[in-house]
Amino acid sequence: MIAAGDIHLADLNEERRRRVLVISNYRFHEVSGRVLVAPEIGGEPDDVPLPWRVQVDDVVYAVDLTRSLPLDRLLERTDRATAAAMTLVRRALLNIT
């Protein structure tokens, strides 16, 4: 089961696969067959423009670049974000909307 806070490798129709942070919950996945993700971005973690970018360990995820993917485009799960990081994600979403 894919859950909010999971970090997966995903096929984003780009030249390479990228890590993404799942921000939607299982109900959304079941109803829509899709998942909302924030993609990993390059750069130094110290250059993170808040509040739209969230750092999990040494990786920065761009909440302002949130996109919807079919569930089958998520590949292997590689990690899980902390509850504190997911609080920052929700805060970032509120700042965008």
CNS distance restraints for C-alpha pairs under 8 A (distance, minus, plus):
assign (resid   1 and name CA) (resid  26 and name CA) 7.42 0.50 0.50
assign (resid   2 and name CA) (resid   6 and name CA) 6.91 0.50 0.50
assign (resid   2 and name CA) (resid  25 and name CA) 7.82 0.50 0.50
assign (resid   2 and name CA) (resid  26 and name CA) 6.43 0.50 0.50
assign (resid   3 and name CA) (resid  22 and name CA) 6.92 0.50 0.50
assign (resid   3 and name CA) (resid  23 and name CA) 7.99 0.50 0.50
assign (resid   3 and name CA) (resid  24 and name CA) 7.23 0.50 0.50
assign (resid   3 and name CA) (resid  25 and name CA) 5.57 0.50 0.50
assign (resid   3 and name CA) (resid  26 and name CA) 5.74 0.50 0.50
assign (resid   4 and name CA) (resid  21 and name CA) 7.85 0.50 0.50
assign (resid   4 and name CA) (resid  22 and name CA) 5.03 0.50 0.50
assign (resid   4 and name CA) (resid  23 and name CA) 4.81 0.50 0.50
assign (resid   4 and name CA) (resid  24 and name CA) 5.31 0.50 0.50
assign (resid   4 and name CA) (resid  25 and name CA) 5.15 0.50 0.50
assign (resid   4 and name CA) (resid  26 and name CA) 7.54 0.50 0.50
assign (resid   5 and name CA) (resid  21 and name CA) 6.22 0.50 0.50
assign (resid   5 and name CA) (resid  22 and name CA) 5.41 0.50 0.50
assign (resid   5 and name CA) (resid  23 and name CA) 6.20 0.50 0.50
assign (resid   5 and name CA) (resid  80 and name CA) 5.60 0.50 0.50
assign (resid   5 and name CA) (resid  81 and name CA) 4.95 0.50 0.50
assign (resid   5 and name CA) (resid  82 and name CA) 7.22 0.50 0.50
assign (resid   5 and name CA) (resid  83 and name CA) 7.86 0.50 0.50
assign (resid   5 and name CA) (resid  86 and name CA) 6.34 0.50 0.50
assign (resid   6 and name CA) (resid  21 and name CA) 6.02 0.50 0.50
assign (resid   6 and name CA) (resid  22 and name CA) 5.43 0.50 0.50
assign (resid   6 and name CA) (resid  77 and name CA) 6.90 0.50 0.50
assign (resid   6 and name CA) (resid  78 and name CA) 7.92 0.50 0.50
assign (resid   6 and name CA) (resid  79 and name CA) 6.25 0.50 0.50
assign (resid   6 and name CA) (resid  80 and name CA) 4.52 0.50 0.50
assign (resid   6 and name CA) (resid  81 and name CA) 6.31 0.50 0.50
assign (resid   7 and name CA) (resid  19 and name CA) 6.56 0.50 0.50
assign (resid   7 and name CA) (resid  20 and name CA) 5.62 0.50 0.50
assign (resid   7 and name CA) (resid  21 and name CA) 4.66 0.50 0.50
assign (resid   7 and name CA) (resid  22 and name CA) 6.24 0.50 0.50
assign (resid   7 and name CA) (resid  77 and name CA) 5.81 0.50 0.50
assign (resid   7 and name CA) (resid  78 and name CA) 5.70 0.50 0.50
assign (resid   7 and name CA) (resid  79 and name CA) 4.97 0.50 0.50
assign (resid   7 and name CA) (resid  80 and name CA) 5.34 0.50 0.50
assign (resid   7 and name CA) (resid  81 and name CA) 6.98 0.50 0.50
assign (resid   8 and name CA) (resid  19 and name CA) 5.44 0.50 0.50
assign (resid   8 and name CA) (resid  20 and name CA) 5.51 0.50 0.50
assign (resid   8 and name CA) (resid  21 and name CA) 6.72 0.50 0.50
assign (resid   8 and name CA) (resid  22 and name CA) 7.69 0.50 0.50
assign (resid   8 and name CA) (resid  74 and name CA) 6.32 0.50 0.50
assign (resid   8 and name CA) (resid  75 and name CA) 6.25 0.50 0.50
assign (resid   8 and name CA) (resid  76 and name CA) 5.59 0.50 0.50
assign (resid   8 and name CA) (resid  77 and name CA) 4.19 0.50 0.50
assign (resid   8 and name CA) (resid  78 and name CA) 5.36 0.50 0.50
assign (resid   8 and name CA) (resid  79 and name CA) 7.03 0.50 0.50
assign (resid   9 and name CA) (resid  17 and name CA) 6.32 0.50 0.50
assign (resid   9 and name CA) (resid  18 and name CA) 5.43 0.50 0.50
assign (resid   9 and name CA) (resid  19 and name CA) 4.36 0.50 0.50
assign (resid   9 and name CA) (resid  20 and name CA) 6.26 0.50 0.50
assign (resid   9 and name CA) (resid  74 and name CA) 6.25 0.50 0.50
assign (resid   9 and name CA) (resid  75 and name CA) 5.22 0.50 0.50
assign (resid   9 and name CA) (resid  76 and name CA) 5.67 0.50 0.50
assign (resid   9 and name CA) (resid  77 and name CA) 6.47 0.50 0.50
assign (resid   9 and name CA) (resid  78 and name CA) 6.92 0.50 0.50
assign (resid  10 and name CA) (resid  17 and name CA) 5.61 0.50 0.50
assign (resid  10 and name CA) (resid  18 and name CA) 5.53 0.50 0.50
assign (resid  10 and name CA) (resid  19 and name CA) 6.04 0.50 0.50
assign (resid  10 and name CA) (resid  20 and name CA) 6.53 0.50 0.50
assign (resid  10 and name CA) (resid  73 and name CA) 5.73 0.50 0.50
assign (resid  10 and name CA) (resid  74 and name CA) 4.48 0.50 0.50
assign (resid  10 and name CA) (resid  75 and name CA) 5.26 0.50 0.50
assign (resid  10 and name CA) (resid  76 and name CA) 7.79 0.50 0.50
assign (resid  11 and name CA) (resid  16 and name CA) 7.49 0.50 0.50
assign (resid  11 and name CA) (resid  17 and name CA) 5.13 0.50 0.50
assign (resid  11 and name CA) (resid  18 and name CA) 6.88 0.50 0.50
assign (resid  11 and name CA) (resid  73 and name CA) 5.33 0.50 0.50
assign (resid  11 and name CA) (resid  74 and name CA) 6.56 0.50 0.50
assign (resid  11 and name CA) (resid  75 and name CA) 7.26 0.50 0.50
assign (resid  12 and name CA) (resid  16 and name CA) 7.89 0.50 0.50
assign (resid  12 and name CA) (resid  17 and name CA) 6.54 0.50 0.50
assign (resid  12 and name CA) (resid  18 and name CA) 7.14 0.50 0.50
assign (resid  12 and name CA) (resid  73 and name CA) 7.42 0.50 0.50
assign (resid  18 and name CA) (resid  39 and name CA) 7.09 0.50 0.50
assign (resid  18 and name CA) (resid  40 and name CA) 6.53 0.50 0.50
assign (resid  19 and name CA) (resid  39 and name CA) 6.34 0.50 0.50
assign (resid  19 and name CA) (resid  40 and name CA) 5.52 0.50 0.50
assign (resid  20 and name CA) (resid  37 and name CA) 5.85 0.50 0.50
assign (resid  20 and name CA) (resid  38 and name CA) 5.52 0.50 0.50
assign (resid  20 and name CA) (resid  39 and name CA) 4.37 0.50 0.50
assign (resid  20 and name CA) (resid  40 and name CA) 5.60 0.50 0.50
assign (resid  20 and name CA) (resid  61 and name CA) 7.24 0.50 0.50
assign (resid  21 and name CA) (resid  37 and name CA) 5.32 0.50 0.50
assign (resid  21 and name CA) (resid  38 and name CA) 5.12 0.50 0.50
assign (resid  21 and name CA) (resid  39 and name CA) 6.37 0.50 0.50
assign (resid  21 and name CA) (resid  40 and name CA) 7.57 0.50 0.50
assign (resid  21 and name CA) (resid  61 and name CA) 6.89 0.50 0.50
assign (resid  21 and name CA) (resid  81 and name CA) 7.86 0.50 0.50
assign (resid  22 and name CA) (resid  35 and name CA) 7.00 0.50 0.50
assign (resid  22 and name CA) (resid  36 and name CA) 6.04 0.50 0.50
assign (resid  22 and name CA) (resid  37 and name CA) 4.51 0.50 0.50
assign (resid  22 and name CA) (resid  38 and name CA) 6.60 0.50 0.50
assign (resid  23 and name CA) (resid  35 and name CA) 7.82 0.50 0.50
assign (resid  23 and name CA) (resid  36 and name CA) 5.64 0.50 0.50
assign (resid  23 and name CA) (resid  37 and name CA) 5.47 0.50 0.50
assign (resid  23 and name CA) (resid  38 and name CA) 7.01 0.50 0.50
assign (resid  23 and name CA) (resid  86 and name CA) 7.95 0.50 0.50
assign (resid  23 and name CA) (resid  89 and name CA) 7.62 0.50 0.50
assign (resid  24 and name CA) (resid  28 and name CA) 6.47 0.50 0.50
assign (resid  24 and name CA) (resid  29 and name CA) 7.46 0.50 0.50
assign (resid  24 and name CA) (resid  35 and name CA) 6.10 0.50 0.50
assign (resid  24 and name CA) (resid  36 and name CA) 5.19 0.50 0.50
assign (resid  24 and name CA) (resid  37 and name CA) 7.24 0.50 0.50
assign (resid  25 and name CA) (resid  29 and name CA) 6.62 0.50 0.50
assign (resid  26 and name CA) (resid  30 and name CA) 6.14 0.50 0.50
assign (resid  27 and name CA) (resid  31 and name CA) 6.20 0.50 0.50
assign (resid  28 and name CA) (resid  32 and name CA) 5.85 0.50 0.50
assign (resid  28 and name CA) (resid  33 and name CA) 7.60 0.50 0.50
assign (resid  28 and name CA) (resid  34 and name CA) 7.31 0.50 0.50
assign (resid  28 and name CA) (resid  35 and name CA) 7.26 0.50 0.50
assign (resid  29 and name CA) (resid  33 and name CA) 5.00 0.50 0.50
assign (resid  29 and name CA) (resid  34 and name CA) 5.23 0.50 0.50
assign (resid  29 and name CA) (resid  35 and name CA) 5.68 0.50 0.50
assign (resid  29 and name CA) (resid  71 and name CA) 7.44 0.50 0.50
assign (resid  30 and name CA) (resid  34 and name CA) 7.90 0.50 0.50
assign (resid  33 and name CA) (resid  70 and name CA) 6.13 0.50 0.50
assign (resid  33 and name CA) (resid  71 and name CA) 5.96 0.50 0.50
assign (resid  34 and name CA) (resid  68 and name CA) 6.34 0.50 0.50
assign (resid  34 and name CA) (resid  69 and name CA) 5.37 0.50 0.50
assign (resid  34 and name CA) (resid  70 and name CA) 4.31 0.50 0.50
assign (resid  34 and name CA) (resid  71 and name CA) 5.01 0.50 0.50
assign (resid  35 and name CA) (resid  68 and name CA) 5.50 0.50 0.50
assign (resid  35 and name CA) (resid  69 and name CA) 5.35 0.50 0.50
assign (resid  35 and name CA) (resid  70 and name CA) 6.30 0.50 0.50
assign (resid  35 and name CA) (resid  71 and name CA) 5.92 0.50 0.50
assign (resid  36 and name CA) (resid  66 and name CA) 6.64 0.50 0.50
assign (resid  36 and name CA) (resid  67 and name CA) 5.61 0.50 0.50
assign (resid  36 and name CA) (resid  68 and name CA) 4.51 0.50 0.50
assign (resid  36 and name CA) (resid  69 and name CA) 6.51 0.50 0.50
assign (resid  37 and name CA) (resid  63 and name CA) 8.00 0.50 0.50
assign (resid  37 and name CA) (resid  66 and name CA) 5.50 0.50 0.50
assign (resid  37 and name CA) (resid  67 and name CA) 5.58 0.50 0.50
assign (resid  37 and name CA) (resid  68 and name CA) 6.37 0.50 0.50
assign (resid  37 and name CA) (resid  69 and name CA) 7.53 0.50 0.50
assign (resid  38 and name CA) (resid  61 and name CA) 5.72 0.50 0.50
assign (resid  38 and name CA) (resid  62 and name CA) 5.39 0.50 0.50
assign (resid  38 and name CA) (resid  63 and name CA) 5.02 0.50 0.50
assign (resid  38 and name CA) (resid  64 and name CA) 7.64 0.50 0.50
assign (resid  38 and name CA) (resid  65 and name CA) 6.17 0.50 0.50
assign (resid  38 and name CA) (resid  66 and name CA) 4.59 0.50 0.50
assign (resid  38 and name CA) (resid  67 and name CA) 6.66 0.50 0.50
assign (resid  39 and name CA) (resid  61 and name CA) 5.40 0.50 0.50
assign (resid  39 and name CA) (resid  62 and name CA) 5.73 0.50 0.50
assign (resid  39 and name CA) (resid  63 and name CA) 7.54 0.50 0.50
assign (resid  39 and name CA) (resid  65 and name CA) 6.91 0.50 0.50
assign (resid  39 and name CA) (resid  66 and name CA) 6.96 0.50 0.50
assign (resid  40 and name CA) (resid  59 and name CA) 6.77 0.50 0.50
assign (resid  40 and name CA) (resid  60 and name CA) 5.72 0.50 0.50
assign (resid  40 and name CA) (resid  61 and name CA) 4.39 0.50 0.50
assign (resid  40 and name CA) (resid  62 and name CA) 6.36 0.50 0.50
assign (resid  41 and name CA) (resid  59 and name CA) 7.64 0.50 0.50
assign (resid  41 and name CA) (resid  60 and name CA) 5.83 0.50 0.50
assign (resid  41 and name CA) (resid  61 and name CA) 5.88 0.50 0.50
assign (resid  41 and name CA) (resid  62 and name CA) 6.49 0.50 0.50
assign (resid  42 and name CA) (resid  60 and name CA) 7.30 0.50 0.50
assign (resid  43 and name CA) (resid  47 and name CA) 7.02 0.50 0.50
assign (resid  44 and name CA) (resid  48 and name CA) 7.45 0.50 0.50
assign (resid  45 and name CA) (resid  55 and name CA) 6.79 0.50 0.50
assign (resid  45 and name CA) (resid  58 and name CA) 6.54 0.50 0.50
assign (resid  45 and name CA) (resid  59 and name CA) 6.86 0.50 0.50
assign (resid  45 and name CA) (resid  60 and name CA) 6.20 0.50 0.50
assign (resid  48 and name CA) (resid  53 and name CA) 5.93 0.50 0.50
assign (resid  48 and name CA) (resid  54 and name CA) 7.44 0.50 0.50
assign (resid  48 and name CA) (resid  55 and name CA) 7.70 0.50 0.50
assign (resid  48 and name CA) (resid  60 and name CA) 7.26 0.50 0.50
assign (resid  49 and name CA) (resid  53 and name CA) 6.00 0.50 0.50
assign (resid  50 and name CA) (resid  54 and name CA) 7.54 0.50 0.50
assign (resid  51 and name CA) (resid  88 and name CA) 7.84 0.50 0.50
assign (resid  51 and name CA) (resid  91 and name CA) 7.53 0.50 0.50
assign (resid  51 and name CA) (resid  92 and name CA) 5.27 0.50 0.50
assign (resid  51 and name CA) (resid  95 and name CA) 7.21 0.50 0.50
assign (resid  52 and name CA) (resid  62 and name CA) 6.43 0.50 0.50
assign (resid  52 and name CA) (resid  63 and name CA) 5.43 0.50 0.50
assign (resid  52 and name CA) (resid  64 and name CA) 5.52 0.50 0.50
assign (resid  52 and name CA) (resid  89 and name CA) 7.93 0.50 0.50
assign (resid  52 and name CA) (resid  92 and name CA) 5.04 0.50 0.50
assign (resid  52 and name CA) (resid  93 and name CA) 7.54 0.50 0.50
assign (resid  52 and name CA) (resid  95 and name CA) 7.63 0.50 0.50
assign (resid  52 and name CA) (resid  96 and name CA) 7.52 0.50 0.50
assign (resid  53 and name CA) (resid  60 and name CA) 6.50 0.50 0.50
assign (resid  53 and name CA) (resid  61 and name CA) 5.69 0.50 0.50
assign (resid  53 and name CA) (resid  62 and name CA) 4.71 0.50 0.50
assign (resid  53 and name CA) (resid  63 and name CA) 5.65 0.50 0.50
assign (resid  53 and name CA) (resid  64 and name CA) 7.14 0.50 0.50
assign (resid  53 and name CA) (resid  92 and name CA) 7.43 0.50 0.50
assign (resid  54 and name CA) (resid  60 and name CA) 5.58 0.50 0.50
assign (resid  54 and name CA) (resid  61 and name CA) 5.29 0.50 0.50
assign (resid  54 and name CA) (resid  62 and name CA) 6.63 0.50 0.50
assign (resid  54 and name CA) (resid  63 and name CA) 7.12 0.50 0.50
assign (resid  54 and name CA) (resid  85 and name CA) 7.00 0.50 0.50
assign (resid  54 and name CA) (resid  88 and name CA) 6.64 0.50 0.50
assign (resid  54 and name CA) (resid  89 and name CA) 6.49 0.50 0.50
assign (resid  55 and name CA) (resid  59 and name CA) 5.60 0.50 0.50
assign (resid  55 and name CA) (resid  60 and name CA) 4.33 0.50 0.50
assign (resid  55 and name CA) (resid  61 and name CA) 6.23 0.50 0.50
assign (resid  55 and name CA) (resid  85 and name CA) 7.32 0.50 0.50
assign (resid  56 and name CA) (resid  60 and name CA) 6.31 0.50 0.50
assign (resid  56 and name CA) (resid  61 and name CA) 7.60 0.50 0.50
assign (resid  56 and name CA) (resid  81 and name CA) 6.27 0.50 0.50
assign (resid  56 and name CA) (resid  82 and name CA) 7.81 0.50 0.50
assign (resid  56 and name CA) (resid  85 and name CA) 6.54 0.50 0.50
assign (resid  62 and name CA) (resid  66 and name CA) 6.97 0.50 0.50
assign (resid  63 and name CA) (resid  89 and name CA) 6.82 0.50 0.50
assign (resid  63 and name CA) (resid  92 and name CA) 6.73 0.50 0.50
assign (resid  63 and name CA) (resid  93 and name CA) 6.98 0.50 0.50
assign (resid  64 and name CA) (resid  92 and name CA) 7.98 0.50 0.50
assign (resid  64 and name CA) (resid  93 and name CA) 7.82 0.50 0.50
assign (resid  64 and name CA) (resid  96 and name CA) 7.24 0.50 0.50
assign (resid  69 and name CA) (resid  73 and name CA) 6.52 0.50 0.50
assign (resid  69 and name CA) (resid  74 and name CA) 7.95 0.50 0.50
assign (resid  70 and name CA) (resid  74 and name CA) 7.74 0.50 0.50
assign (resid  81 and name CA) (resid  85 and name CA) 6.07 0.50 0.50
assign (resid  81 and name CA) (resid  86 and name CA) 6.74 0.50 0.50
assign (resid  82 and name CA) (resid  86 and name CA) 6.41 0.50 0.50
assign (resid  83 and name CA) (resid  87 and name CA) 6.24 0.50 0.50
assign (resid  84 and name CA) (resid  88 and name CA) 6.52 0.50 0.50
assign (resid  85 and name CA) (resid  89 and name CA) 6.36 0.50 0.50
assign (resid  86 and name CA) (resid  90 and name CA) 6.26 0.50 0.50
assign (resid  87 and name CA) (resid  91 and name CA) 6.18 0.50 0.50
assign (resid  88 and name CA) (resid  92 and name CA) 6.04 0.50 0.50
assign (resid  89 and name CA) (resid  93 and name CA) 6.25 0.50 0.50
assign (resid  90 and name CA) (resid  94 and name CA) 6.30 0.50 0.50
assign (resid  91 and name CA) (resid  95 and name CA) 6.28 0.50 0.50
assign (resid  92 and name CA) (resid  96 and name CA) 6.33 0.50 0.50
assign (resid  93 and name CA) (resid  97 and name CA) 6.24 0.50 0.50
